[in-house]
Amino acid sequence: MPPMPELMSHVYEWFINLTNTRRNYGWGVTPLTYTEIYCWSKLRGIELDDWELDTLLTLDRVYISVEADAAAKRRK
């Protein structure tokens, strides 16, 4: 795996922070919502640039996909 670009490392740290507060209702991983991201950023005093928000949402889609694949494999 290539090293993470320095420009993006803070966004990945934010994503991990947000992921640790994610809810799971027993039906799999739920996506992060705009409301959750907005509230988190306000609580942290972070003003997201457009590319940072887009990156968080992209990371979330990848995370959910990987988790869904892993859950499917566990069910087999």
Number of C-alpha atoms within 10 A of each C-alpha: 3 4 6 9 8 8 7 12 12 12 18 15 11 16 18 15 12 17 16 8 11 15 12 10 8 7 6 12 17 14 16 19 12 11 9 14 18 15 12 16 15 12 9 9 9 11 11 15 9 9 11 16 16 12 16 20 18 12 16 20 14 11 15 17 13 12 14 14 11 11 13 10 9 8 6 5
